[in-house]
C-alpha cells in the first residue's frame, strides 16, 4: 500500500481524522457531562488500520530514536567507568610508595596513642586532685572542730565564788579566777 507519492501517509491521516470526527460527534448522556460512543468497534477498526498504514519511515525513526537512547546510555556508563578508573589510578599513584603508606599508618597510630595517653593522664590527674582535696577537706573539718572546741573552752567564764560554796569553793585556793580565764584579746 505504500507508494512513492505519499498516499500511505495520507491514508493513515484520513483514517485518524475520521476517528476524531466520530468521537467529536458522539451524543452526550442526558443530565451528565459524559458522552456515549455507539460505534466503538468501528473506531477500534479504524485505529488498527491507521497503525498498519503508518509509513515505514516512522517505524525506522522510532527504531533510530531507541538506538540513539541506548547508545547515549552506553556512552554515559562508559564515561563514568573511565572517570572511576582514572580516580582509582590517581589514588594508587599517590599511595603507591611504601613510605607514604607506612608514614600514614605510623601517624594514625601515634595520634591515637597520644589521645589515649592524654585521656588517661587527665583522668589520673582528676582522681589525684579529688583525693587530695577530700583529704584536705577532712583535715580542715578536724581543724575547724578543734578550733571551735578551743574557742568554746576559752569563752567559758569561771563562776564567782561565794565564800567557798559551790564549784568555785572546791577549786584550789591558790588559783585565782584570772588564772583560769584565758582571754586571747588582752595581749
Secondary structure, DSSP 8 states (H G I E B T S, - for coil): ---TTSHHHHHHHHHHHHHHHHHHT-EE-TTSS-EE-S-HHHHHHHHHHHHHTS-HHHHHHHHHHHHHHHHHHHHHHHHHHHHHHHHHHHHHHHT-SHHHHHHHHHHHHHHHHHHHHHHHHHHHHHHHHHHHHHHHHHHHHHHHHHHHHHHHHHH------BTTBHHHHHS-TTS-HHHH---TT--
